[in-house]
Amino acid sequence: MTDTSYDTDTEAEIDAEPDHDGGVSIANPAIGDDAIDRVGTLLEDGTLADGPVVRTFEEEFAAYCDTDRAVATSNGTTALHAALEALGVEDGDAVVTSPFSFVASANAIRLAGGKPVFADVDPETYALDPGAVEAVLQEREDVVGILPVHLYGLPAEMPTLCDLADDHDLFVLEDACQAHGAEIEGDRVGSFGDAACFSFYPTKNMTTGEGGAITTDRDDVADRIEQYVNHGRGETGTGGYDHVSLGHNYRLTSPAAAIGRHQLERLPEFNDARRENAAYYDEHLAELPVETPTEPAGYRHVYHQYTIRADDRDALAATLEDRGIDTAVYYETPIHRQPAYEGVSTAAPRFPEAERAAETVLSLPVHPALSAGDRRTVVEAIHDHYT
Ligand SMILES: Cc1ncc(COP(=O)(O)O)c(C=O)c1O
């Protein structure tokens, strides 16, 4: 039976361009006039690279995540790499992570000289299954850390994973690249592990264009990261030619930080709009043969993606595409099956839940600029597909 009650919700009031243009897009970053003005001022001043606005952004981002420190980086991948270097990963060290993530989660471990060792994901949350992690830890002696991914905006099971890490004397590095503002029992992601990494890519819950950040309560880690992202310089700041350790240029630019400050102010509003869109989908897709996302008790999901499962995923995606609705599959190929991972030892040849997820997941548009009409269009198209 066709549900005709889709238009009961109020419109999400975000100032991006209406998401029409003939269709509904999967992402639509909202950069307001205020952010454009702030960037304009920096461009006029010639403040193009690192500078005080980056320091202010770092302080504000740390305060938001309730951590003592934050270090801004050029993107989420460089954040992960710098954090792993600072956490002391050495050649051949194993780090347990998820095979069902963006490839950068595991690539960063390899870039730091380590070995990504995968453990399967939980079929409901798509995050690392603590039982699978424990099984890996019982088998191997070379593991130095755990790198859980808060996939799609839902925190991984951090209390259990942190307990496991404590028992085995391992570090925990959160990949929070998709989960700005997500919480467990009121605690924000970014504050659970030894450190956490964020991406500010344009599709993320907040953006700086390209950009990233690491949050941590550990001064030793933050100090090493600050050096690493700035050519191993001893002092914070771009100047000077004293290089006390090996480093990279992974710095964020001032114009990017100016955008980030403005986006951070609006992140609560963006996340509320994502959650409102998700609640609408939860309600209106409930009777259909698709699995809607889980939000465990005490968790706050920030719906970087609203990802359903459908046995006929590809047919459903084709129906939506015919109606001008963008969807995406994050991720069609689990990392251990990527050609770049051929020959890389990954703990087990198969990760059945990651593989089943890769075959069935489909992300629907959930971004804050979605109008009430857009989400109604999405729901109607899915109903029509199944009725
Ligand atoms: C889970 C995850 N980790 C790492 C990254 C890397 O971030 P960036 O694209 O900013 O390098 C991303 C970005 O897509 C991501 O989604």
The ligand as an ORCA input file, in Angstrom:
! r2SCAN-3c Opt
* xyz 0 1
  C      36.536      6.924      7.245
  C      37.462      7.878      6.541
  N      38.763      7.880      6.869
  C      39.640      8.715      6.290
  C      39.247      9.599      5.313
  C      40.267     10.465      4.659
  O      39.947     11.818      4.724
  P      40.439     12.821      3.559
  O      39.624     12.514      2.343
  O      40.149     14.180      4.124
  O      41.875     12.578      3.351
  C      37.897      9.645      4.934
  C      37.442     10.571      3.894
  O      36.675     10.265      3.032
  C      36.990      8.746      5.555
  O      35.707      8.740      5.204
*
